[in-house]
Amino acid sequence: MYRISLLLLSVLPLALSMSQVQAGAGRELATFAGGCFWCMEPPFESLDGVVSVRAGYTGGRTENPTYEEVSSGTTGHYEAVQVVYDPTKITYEELLAVFWRQINPTDDGGQFNDRGTQYVTAIFYHNDNQRILAEKSRQELEDSGLFEKPVVTAILPAGPFYEAEEYHQDYYRKHALRYSMYKSGSGRAGFLEKTWAGKDTMAEKKPWRRMSEAELKKILTPLQYKVVRKNGTEPPFRNAYWDNKREGIYVDVVSGEVLFGSPDKFDSGTGWPSFTRPLVRENIVERPDRGLFTIRTEVRSKMADSHLGHVFDDGPPPTGLRYCINSAALRFIPREEMEAAGYGEWLKIFRKK
């Protein structure tokens, strides 16, 4: 069986991405063009039930196009993302709701400051059911009165999807600062905050379901799994957020529940992210930890029961506490992305200044 699988992979058309190979065993595909694909990966990757998200090119005439060829506007391809998801955990309608909240559906010349055919929006359906749901959701958006101009996002049959160069995959993770500057400078972040401020979001609508250990191992890196499930500790000064000074919130890497905010973060000199207090006290569970020949106070998240770190009483005012937390247990959401990611209600923590 192993040899047969390798043989099948070796003869797959180049247009058949690994996402399409993964879309078996009850999984399905969804393909969306929403302007720059850098900005379209994060909203989908954060959803429970999404297996993978890949950036690529689709809808055009050229096989295996390069980024430069697509950018020239001669291939007819859109920048797009292809989502592999488990329909028993998240529905296509819910994916559509997230898609609409990332774009300007009335712009037929591109998206925000990105102009050109490769940045035009579209939904590529993989079956009649997706087409019907896409058309229904587009009409509902049109009828909502949210936009003064007509909704022009196209609904098209899905064709070959060509994965973009590795440099473009998960760009927001690899080049976080550059990505943040781009999203803000492009006009996308401001438009989304203005358009959707105060509106219901996917994060508020969709209940979180606790995942099995097998499921967690699929979505977490080995270090993340070791920390949140095996009570591990990451190396000091060699983790994602110990010196992160950007404004935003920190949520549980598994469940997305809100844990800490940047206004309460301080430099403890320990090499781990440190906070004077939780942003949502109800989402934190504290319990005695009798390991390492001493008694410490362990900190865990309430919904996901993730091990986060420990709390000590040697912190600065006003609480005198130091919540010493592993970066691997957290996901940071920059201030400018909070509204689109479903955490708009927490923007109020920055308005107190």
GUVONU-93771 format. One record per residue (C-alpha): residue in three letters; z, y negated, x negated. Coordinates in Angstrom, 3 decimals. Each point is the difference from the previous one (the first is absolute). Layout:
  type        zz        yy        xx
   ala         Z         Y         X
...
# end
This chain:
  type        zz        yy        xx
   met     0.000     0.000     0.000
   tyr     0.835    -2.381    -2.837
   arg    -3.379     0.593    -1.644
   ile    -1.788    -0.511     3.317
   ser     1.812    -3.296     0.527
   leu    -1.013    -1.231    -3.429
   leu    -3.586     1.011     0.669
   leu    -0.058    -1.865     3.285
   leu     1.384    -3.121    -1.627
   ser    -2.599     0.187    -2.738
   val    -2.895    -0.098     2.459
   leu     1.375    -2.664     2.364
   pro    -2.294    -3.024     0.426
   leu     1.178    -2.981    -2.016
   ala     0.399    -1.958     3.219
   leu     2.614     2.495     1.214
   ser     3.229    -1.499    -1.306
   met     3.209     1.849    -0.765
   ser     1.380    -1.660     3.131
   gln    -2.567     1.899     2.033
   val     0.891     3.246    -1.753
   gln     3.667    -0.615     0.848
   ala    -0.778    -0.634     3.644
   gly     0.459     3.619     0.989
   ala     2.836     2.011     1.483
   gly     0.426    -2.266     3.001
   arg    -0.586    -3.261    -1.846
   glu    -2.533    -2.625     1.026
   leu    -1.948    -2.861    -1.555
   ala    -0.105    -3.666     0.909
   thr    -2.219    -2.544    -1.760
   phe     0.448    -3.769     0.164
   ala    -1.716    -2.963    -1.646
   gly     2.240    -3.038    -0.064
   gly    -1.276    -2.184    -2.781
   cys     1.418     0.516    -3.489
   phe     1.170     3.614    -0.174
   trp     2.894    -0.961    -2.279
   cys     1.691    -1.549     3.025
   met    -0.740     2.879     2.366
   glu     1.756     2.806    -1.864
   pro     3.675    -1.158     0.177
   pro     0.353    -0.289     3.812
   phe    -1.233     3.563     0.571
   glu     1.762     1.614    -2.951
   ser     3.369    -1.105     1.383
   leu    -0.438     1.908     3.286
   asp     1.702     3.292     0.756
   gly    -2.720     2.547     0.695
   val    -2.559    -1.462    -2.404
   val    -0.778     2.521    -2.738
   ser    -2.236    -2.099    -2.248
   val    -1.997    -3.223    -0.134
   arg    -2.999    -0.491    -2.282
   ala    -2.054    -3.121    -0.627
   gly    -3.763     0.337    -0.029
   tyr    -3.417    -0.961     1.269
   thr    -1.796     1.043     3.174
   gly    -2.664    -1.049     2.509
   gly    -2.718    -0.758    -2.537
   arg    -3.182     1.488    -1.408
   thr     0.861     0.779    -3.643
   glu     1.604     3.249    -1.155
   asn     3.013    -0.254    -2.290
   pro    -0.097    -3.798    -0.286
   thr     2.040    -1.885    -2.576
   tyr     2.231    -2.951     0.789
   glu    -2.482    -2.346    -1.671
   glu    -2.861     1.350     2.120
   val     1.968    -0.356     3.224
   ser     1.116    -3.505    -0.980
   ser    -3.618    -1.035    -0.504
   gly    -0.594     0.520     3.727
   thr    -3.105     2.134    -0.562
   thr     1.409     3.391     1.037
   gly     1.069    -0.762     3.565
   his     3.383     1.615    -0.663
   tyr     3.321    -1.237     1.328
   glu     3.230     0.046    -1.977
   ala     2.100     2.433     2.003
   val     2.982     2.332    -0.016
   gln     0.025     3.596     1.127
   val     3.252     1.254     1.483
   val     1.034     3.646     0.213
   tyr     2.670     0.388     2.668
   asp     1.928     2.590     1.965
   pro    -0.692    -0.608     3.726
   thr     3.235     1.781     0.940
   lys     1.950    -2.789    -1.715
   ile    -2.145    -3.075     0.518
   thr    -2.799    -0.639     2.467
   tyr    -3.399    -1.575    -0.527
   glu     1.007    -2.742     2.442
   glu     2.920    -0.877    -2.269
   leu    -2.304    -0.164    -3.016
   leu    -2.282    -2.329     1.958
   ala     2.953    -2.255     0.801
   val     0.801    -0.282    -3.704
   phe    -3.660    -0.673    -0.849
   trp    -0.323    -2.931     2.403
   arg     3.101    -1.598    -1.494
   gln    -1.522    -0.170    -3.487
   ile    -3.221    -1.887     0.739
   asn    -1.664    -2.963     1.670
   pro    -2.137     1.859     2.573
   thr    -1.919    -3.157     0.959
   asp    -1.528    -0.623    -3.443
   asp    -3.540     1.365    -0.332
   gly    -0.641    -1.347    -3.507
   gly     2.717     1.812    -1.933
   gln     3.753    -0.307    -0.065
   phe     1.883    -3.196    -0.774
   asn    -1.210    -1.400    -3.354
   asp    -1.948     3.205    -0.760
   arg    -3.551    -0.547     1.221
   gly    -2.765     2.594     0.077
   thr    -1.161     3.046     1.908
   gln     2.296     2.311    -1.973
   tyr     3.013    -1.843     1.474
   val    -1.052     0.181     3.654
   thr     2.361     1.983     2.257
   ala    -0.860     3.261     1.756
   ile     1.521     3.155     1.434
   phe    -1.871     3.189    -0.942
   tyr     0.649     2.720     2.570
   his    -0.108     3.703    -0.885
   asn    -0.302     1.354     3.554
   asp    -0.516    -1.183     3.570
   asn     3.710    -0.190     0.687
   gln     0.498    -2.434    -2.871
   arg    -2.956    -2.046     1.225
   ile     1.433    -0.249     3.514
   leu     3.455    -0.951    -1.283
   ala    -1.446    -2.544    -2.422
   glu    -2.082    -1.649     2.722
   lys     3.002    -0.072     2.327
   ser     2.255    -1.594    -2.610
   arg    -2.650    -2.592    -0.872
   gln    -0.364    -0.951     3.652
   glu     3.768    -0.268     0.390
   leu     0.125    -2.322    -2.999
   glu    -2.837    -2.063     1.447
   asp     1.800    -0.254     3.348
   ser     3.341    -0.893    -1.568
   gly    -0.952    -3.637    -0.472
   leu     1.380     0.070    -3.532
   phe    -3.245    -1.327    -1.455
   glu    -2.141    -2.883     1.221
   lys    -3.171     1.501    -1.491
   pro    -1.568     3.347     1.011
   val     1.103     3.178    -1.776
   val    -2.993     1.065    -2.111
   thr     1.335     3.014    -1.914
   ala    -2.643     2.733     0.210
   ile     0.628     3.578     1.116
   leu    -2.369     2.305    -1.880
   pro    -0.510     3.737    -0.586
   ala     1.578     1.192    -3.235
   gly    -2.346     0.993    -2.802
   pro     0.496     0.951    -3.646
   phe     3.062    -1.540    -1.610
   tyr    -0.103    -0.629    -3.743
   glu     3.342    -0.456    -1.699
   ala     0.324    -3.169    -2.052
   glu     0.764     0.012    -3.690
   glu     3.531     1.079    -0.919
   tyr     0.766    -3.563    -1.070
   his    -0.121    -1.042     3.662
   gln     2.203     2.804     1.371
   asp     3.536    -1.218     0.828
   tyr    -0.791    -3.319    -1.636
   tyr     3.027    -1.569     1.682
   arg     2.264     2.388    -1.912
   lys    -1.732    -0.194    -3.382
   his    -0.343    -3.781    -0.046
   ala     2.687    -1.184     2.399
   leu     0.171    -3.635    -1.131
   arg    -3.766    -0.452    -0.170
   tyr    -0.393     1.662     3.400
   ser     2.624    -2.252     1.571
   met    -1.704    -3.103    -1.375
   tyr    -3.374     1.218     1.232
   lys     1.194     0.808     3.517
   ser     1.669    -3.371     0.336
   gly    -2.862    -1.922    -1.587
   ser    -2.632     1.730     2.111
   gly     1.581    -1.385     3.159
   arg     0.754     3.442     1.443
   ala     3.793    -0.161    -0.276
   gly     0.243    -3.408     1.687
   phe    -2.396     0.953     2.791
   leu     1.876     3.210     0.825
   glu     3.385    -1.714     0.029
   lys    -1.268    -2.789     2.256
   thr    -1.843     2.375     2.355
   trp     2.604     2.700     0.396
   ala     3.293    -1.903    -0.386
   gly     2.412     1.195     2.652
   lys    -2.319     2.742     1.263
   asp     1.033     3.654     0.303
   thr    -0.986     2.070    -3.019
   met    -0.585     3.631    -0.840
   ala     3.228     0.079    -1.973
   glu     1.894    -0.987     3.167
   lys    -1.935     2.213     2.410
   lys    -0.208     3.280    -1.861
   pro     3.270     1.972    -0.306
   trp     0.705     1.608    -3.323
   arg     0.261     3.778    -0.181
   arg     2.003     1.661    -2.760
   met    -2.335     2.058    -2.178
   ser     0.509     3.460    -1.445
   glu     0.574     0.543    -3.711
   ala    -3.525     1.350    -0.337
   glu    -1.426    -3.138     1.620
   leu     2.098    -2.241    -2.226
   lys    -1.273     1.711    -3.134
   lys    -3.546    -0.834     1.091
   ile     0.575    -3.722     0.488
   leu     2.484    -0.700    -2.809
   thr    -0.472     0.045    -3.745
   pro     2.144     2.527    -1.914
   leu     2.334    -2.804    -1.098
   gln     0.340    -1.393     3.515
   tyr     0.772     3.450     1.364
   lys     2.544     0.642    -2.757
   val     1.785    -3.261     0.772
   val     0.041    -0.027     3.807
   arg     0.491     3.737     0.624
   lys     1.715     1.278    -3.158
   asn     2.224    -3.032    -0.617
   gly    -1.757    -0.711    -3.266
   thr     0.029    -3.171    -2.089
   glu    -3.025    -1.695    -1.530
   pro     0.019    -1.503    -3.524
   pro     1.404    -3.533    -0.293
   phe    -2.423    -2.792    -0.917
   arg    -2.911     2.382     0.587
   asn    -0.374    -0.134     3.758
   ala    -2.031    -2.037     2.448
   tyr     2.399    -2.659     1.273
   trp     2.844    -0.574    -2.457
   asp    -1.484    -3.373    -1.033
   asn    -2.016    -0.760     3.145
   lys     0.553    -3.657     0.884
   arg    -2.464    -0.323     2.877
   glu     1.129    -0.867     3.516
   gly    -0.056     2.852     2.479
   ile     1.965     2.906     1.384
   tyr     0.770     3.488    -1.228
   val    -0.347     2.893     2.440
   asp     0.675     3.719    -0.211
   val    -2.922     1.691    -1.758
   val     0.103     2.847     2.535
   ser     0.734    -1.586     3.381
   gly    -0.787    -3.677    -0.507
   glu     3.397    -1.069     1.356
   val     1.070    -3.433    -1.277
   leu     2.635     0.178    -2.738
   phe     0.178    -3.065    -2.267
   gly    -1.492    -3.481    -0.354
   ser    -0.979    -1.996    -3.066
   pro     2.456    -2.862     0.818
   asp     2.828     2.454    -0.753
   lys    -1.544     1.437    -3.178
   phe     1.464    -0.966    -3.395
   asp    -0.371     0.939    -3.651
   ser     2.907     2.290    -0.761
   gly    -1.161     0.816    -3.526
   thr     0.134     3.706     0.804
   gly    -3.745     0.641     0.213
   trp     0.040     0.944     3.691
   pro    -0.628    -2.151     3.086
   ser     3.335    -1.479     1.072
   phe     0.983    -1.718     3.236
   thr     3.157    -1.731     1.210
   arg    -0.348     1.479     3.498
   pro    -2.362     1.901     2.314
   leu    -2.369    -1.964     2.192
   val     0.733     2.369     2.910
   arg     3.502     1.396    -0.352
   glu    -0.581     2.556     2.751
   asn    -2.761     1.651    -2.057
   ile     2.373     0.771    -2.886
   val     2.392     2.951    -0.205
   glu     2.716     0.068    -2.660
   arg     1.927     3.094    -0.981
   pro     2.140     1.248    -2.909
   asp    -1.823     1.524    -2.987
   arg     2.246     2.140    -2.199
   gly    -2.607     0.848    -2.628
   leu     0.049    -1.013    -3.679
   phe     3.792     0.554    -0.197
   thr     0.742    -3.100     2.031
   ile    -0.033    -1.236     3.580
   arg    -2.776    -2.430     0.869
   thr    -1.381    -1.232     3.295
   glu    -3.463     1.391     0.705
   val    -2.482    -2.027     2.078
   arg    -2.469     1.770     2.312
   ser    -2.414    -1.152     2.690
   lys     0.970     0.806     3.560
   met    -3.242     1.242     1.594
   ala    -1.605     1.843    -2.899
   asp     3.264     0.970    -1.736
   ser    -1.559    -1.044    -3.307
   his     2.232    -0.279    -3.050
   leu    -0.316    -3.631    -1.087
   gly     2.619    -0.519    -2.714
   his     3.613    -1.183    -0.135
   val     2.052    -3.076     0.846
   phe     2.568    -1.502    -2.379
   asp     2.555    -2.806     0.319
   asp    -1.082    -1.921    -3.114
   gly    -2.677    -2.152     1.628
   pro    -0.290    -3.780     0.301
   pro     1.030    -2.192     2.949
   pro    -0.094    -0.175     2.921
   thr     0.745     3.711     0.465
   gly     1.188     1.091    -3.445
   leu    -2.072     3.158     0.481
   arg    -2.867     1.491    -2.009
   tyr    -2.313     2.343     1.850
   cys    -1.668     1.789    -2.921
   ile    -3.139     1.575     1.464
   asn    -2.810     2.193    -1.323
   ser    -3.462    -1.584     0.203
   ala    -1.401     3.457     0.797
   ala     1.903    -0.038     3.304
   leu    -1.508    -3.339     1.037
   arg    -3.283    -1.529     1.081
   phe    -0.339    -3.722    -0.560
   ile    -1.834    -2.089     2.589
   pro    -0.912    -3.498    -1.235
   arg     0.853    -2.912     2.262
   glu    -3.654    -0.793     0.689
   glu    -0.669     3.562     1.208
   met     3.069     0.505     2.173
   glu    -1.567    -1.192     3.256
   ala    -3.057     2.228    -0.317
   ala     2.156     2.955    -1.055
   gly     2.173    -0.308     3.120
   tyr     3.041    -1.745    -1.488
   gly    -0.671    -3.534     1.232
   glu     3.424    -0.353     1.597
   trp     1.561     0.027    -3.468
   leu    -1.879    -3.072    -1.192
   lys     2.987    -1.922     1.343
   ile     2.018     0.908    -3.115
   phe    -2.177    -2.370    -2.035
   arg     0.261    -2.897     2.442
   lys     3.698    -0.350    -0.624
   lys    -0.692    -1.704    -3.333
# end
